[in-house]
Amino acid sequence: MLNTVLAVVGDSATPSLALLHSKISSRYIFFFTKEHASNSSLMKTYCDNNFPNVEVQIHEMPSISEPTENVKFAMEFMSAMNEEVKCNAGIFLTGGAKQTILPFLVHSKSSSLISLQKNPLRIIHKRGAEIDGIDVNVSLDNILESRGWIYQSSKLIQGENTPISEVDVSFDDGRGELSFVCQSFLKQQGREDEIHQLGKKEKKNVDGVDSKIAGKLIQLSESFGRNGARYIIEGKLRNPTRSVLPSFVRHDGIAEEELEVRDS
């Protein structure tokens, strides 16, 4: 349908993979800001392995915190592309990357718009009054592979690094949502009701284990982005652990004293 598609890759791997799996084009140009540059080589490897007959270019662009440089980069890139390629091009707009992709659209002579629709996942191509929709299938294995991970024998594995166990991973292919879920130590033990009866030594042990559990999710966020997946700890956590949790890690365990304060 299009012989060139331009897209900026953000935290979530789902949009770019949906774009590739739609087969809407035979040539994709992906841009990574400096913040996501570590994923660019992984993306190229994924494309080479899964789409050997498709041309994929990877370009690093200035940081999202440098809007002036981004506009200049887009202007120069599109100027060169408009002279070099006389083609029907598409620009992929996603909610998480609008700020960085819009300069490409502004400086494009005649590009159509592409977007991602959820429930179910569909690539929407709009050119003038014409709108086309392409259903796409993206799997959990696709998402993990694109960021250099596999899920095997209930463990998340990244190259030669120590596997991560006791993390449930799932992918909602309708919403395009990746989730990593752990259980707190006390929930695993079925002892959440004892959270206020722990001795000093046991409190230290529980806090240590729960800190390691949180550390697993933080490690995964380095590959899949803070906004690219849901990171959840199920079960009650003691305050020392809860107080240092990053804002992107959710937990559903609420200690009794918190409930009392809320009810008072």
C-alpha positions in Angstrom: 0.0 0.0 0.0 2.9 2.3 0.8 6.5 2.0 -0.3 7.9 4.0 2.7 6.6 4.4 6.3 8.3 6.6 8.9 7.8 6.0 12.6 9.3 7.0 16.0 9.8 4.2 18.4 8.9 5.0 22.0 8.7 3.0 25.3 6.1 0.5 24.0 7.2 -2.1 21.4 3.6 -2.8 20.4 3.0 0.0 17.9 6.1 -0.5 15.8 5.6 -4.3 15.8 1.9 -3.9 14.8 3.1 -1.6 12.0 5.6 -4.3 10.7 3.1 -7.1 11.0 0.5 -5.2 9.0 2.8 -5.5 6.0 1.5 -2.1 4.9 4.9 -1.3 3.3 8.1 -2.9 2.1 10.3 -0.1 3.6 10.2 1.2 7.1 12.3 4.0 8.6 12.4 3.9 12.4 13.6 6.8 14.5 14.9 6.3 18.1 15.6 9.2 20.4 18.7 9.1 22.5 16.6 7.8 25.4 15.7 4.7 23.5 18.9 4.2 21.5 19.7 1.0 23.4 16.7 -0.7 21.8 17.6 0.2 18.3 20.0 -2.6 17.5 17.6 -5.1 19.1 14.9 -3.8 16.8 17.1 -4.2 13.7 18.0 -7.7 14.7 14.3 -8.5 15.2 13.5 -7.1 11.7 16.4 -9.0 10.1 15.2 -12.3 11.6 11.5 -11.9 11.0 11.2 -9.7 7.9 14.3 -10.5 5.8 12.7 -9.2 2.6 11.7 -5.9 4.0 14.0 -2.9 4.1 14.3 -1.4 7.6 16.4 1.6 8.4 17.2 2.7 11.9 18.1 6.4 12.7 19.0 8.0 16.0 17.5 11.4 16.5 18.1 14.1 19.2 16.7 13.7 22.7 13.0 14.5 23.3 14.3 17.2 25.7 15.8 19.1 22.6 12.7 20.1 20.6 14.6 22.6 18.5 17.1 20.0 17.5 14.3 17.6 16.7 12.6 20.0 14.4 15.9 20.7 12.6 16.6 17.0 12.3 13.1 16.3 10.9 13.3 19.2 8.4 16.7 18.1 7.1 15.7 14.4 6.9 12.5 15.1 5.1 14.1 17.6 2.7 16.6 14.9 1.6 13.9 12.2 1.4 11.6 14.4 -0.7 14.4 14.9 -3.2 15.6 11.4 -3.2 12.4 9.4 -3.1 9.4 10.1 -5.2 6.9 7.8 -3.5 3.7 7.5 -1.6 5.0 7.7 2.0 3.1 7.3 5.3 3.8 8.7 8.7 2.9 6.7 11.8 1.3 8.7 14.6 1.1 7.2 18.0 0.1 8.8 21.3 3.4 8.3 23.0 5.5 9.7 20.1 3.4 12.6 18.7 5.8 15.2 19.9 8.7 13.7 18.0 7.0 12.5 14.9 4.9 15.7 14.1 7.9 17.7 12.8 8.3 15.0 10.1 4.7 15.4 9.1 5.0 19.2 9.0 8.0 19.0 6.7 6.6 16.2 4.5 5.3 17.3 1.1 2.6 14.7 0.7 2.4 11.9 3.3 -0.6 10.0 4.4 -1.3 9.3 8.1 -1.1 5.9 9.8 -2.3 5.2 13.3 -2.9 2.3 15.7 -6.4 1.3 16.8 -7.0 -1.1 19.7 -9.6 -3.7 20.6 -8.7 -5.3 18.2 -5.3 -4.1 17.1 -5.6 -2.6 13.7 -3.4 -0.3 11.6 -5.5 2.6 10.2 -4.3 4.2 7.0 -5.9 7.6 6.1 -5.2 9.4 2.9 -7.6 12.2 2.2 -11.1 10.9 2.5 -10.0 7.3 2.1 -9.6 5.1 5.2 -8.3 1.6 5.2 -8.0 -0.8 8.2 -5.6 -3.7 8.5 -6.0 -6.3 11.3 -2.7 -7.3 12.9 -1.6 -10.1 15.2 1.2 -9.4 17.6 2.2 -12.1 20.2 3.9 -12.0 23.5 6.9 -13.8 22.0 7.1 -11.0 19.3 7.2 -8.3 22.0 9.8 -10.0 24.1 12.0 -10.9 21.2 12.0 -7.3 19.9 13.6 -6.2 23.2 16.1 -9.2 23.5 14.1 -11.4 25.8 12.4 -14.8 25.7 10.0 -16.5 28.1 11.0 -20.1 28.7 10.3 -22.6 31.5 8.4 -19.9 33.5 11.6 -17.7 33.4 12.3 -14.4 31.6 15.7 -14.7 29.9 17.9 -12.0 28.4 21.1 -13.3 26.7 23.6 -14.6 29.2 22.2 -12.6 32.1 20.7 -14.4 35.1 17.1 -15.5 34.3 14.3 -13.7 36.1 11.8 -16.1 37.8 8.5 -15.7 39.7 7.3 -13.0 37.4 4.1 -13.7 35.5 4.2 -12.1 32.0 1.2 -11.6 29.7 0.2 -9.7 26.6 -3.3 -8.5 25.9 -3.3 -8.6 22.1 -6.5 -6.6 21.9 -5.3 -3.7 24.0 -1.7 -4.2 23.0 -0.8 -4.1 26.7 2.2 -6.0 28.2 2.0 -6.8 31.9 4.6 -8.1 34.4 3.1 -9.2 37.7 4.9 -10.4 40.9 3.6 -11.4 44.3 4.9 -9.9 47.6 6.7 -12.3 49.9 3.9 -12.5 52.4 1.3 -13.2 49.7 3.5 -16.0 48.3 3.6 -17.4 51.8 -0.2 -16.9 52.4 0.7 -14.8 55.5 -0.5 -11.3 54.6 -2.6 -11.2 57.8 0.6 -11.4 59.8 2.1 -8.2 58.4 1.8 -6.4 61.8 2.9 -9.4 64.0 6.4 -9.9 62.4 9.4 -9.9 64.7 12.3 -7.5 64.0 14.5 -10.2 62.3 11.6 -11.3 60.1 10.7 -7.8 59.1 14.2 -7.3 57.8 14.0 -10.6 55.9 10.6 -9.7 54.4 11.8 -6.2 53.4 14.9 -7.7 51.8 12.9 -10.2 49.7 10.3 -7.6 48.6 13.1 -5.3 47.6 14.5 -8.0 45.3 11.0 -8.5 43.9 10.7 -4.8 43.1 14.2 -4.9 41.6 13.0 -7.5 39.0 10.3 -5.2 37.7 12.7 -2.3 37.7 15.2 -4.4 35.6 12.5 -5.3 33.2 11.4 -1.6 32.8 14.9 -0.9 31.5 14.1 -3.0 28.5 10.4 -2.4 28.1 10.1 1.2 29.2 8.4 2.7 32.2 5.3 3.5 30.1 5.7 0.5 27.8 4.2 -2.1 30.1 2.3 -2.5 33.4 4.5 -3.4 36.4 2.5 -4.8 39.3 3.2 -6.3 42.8 0.3 -8.1 44.2 -0.1 -8.4 48.0 0.7 -6.4 51.0 4.1 -4.6 51.3 5.6 -3.1 54.4 6.2 0.6 54.4 10.0 0.5 53.9 9.5 -1.2 50.5 6.4 0.8 49.5 8.0 4.1 50.2 10.9 3.5 47.7 8.8 1.9 44.9 9.1 3.9 41.6 5.8 5.5 40.6 5.4 3.2 37.6 5.3 0.1 39.8 1.8 -0.5 41.1 0.9 -2.5 44.1 -2.5 -3.6 45.3 -1.7 -4.6 48.9 -2.9 -2.0 51.4 -1.9 -2.4 55.0 -4.7 -2.3 57.7 -3.5 0.9 59.3 -3.9 2.7 55.9 -7.5 1.5 55.6 -8.1 2.8 59.1 -6.8 6.2 58.2 -8.9 6.4 55.1 -12.0 5.4 57.0 -11.5 7.9 59.8 
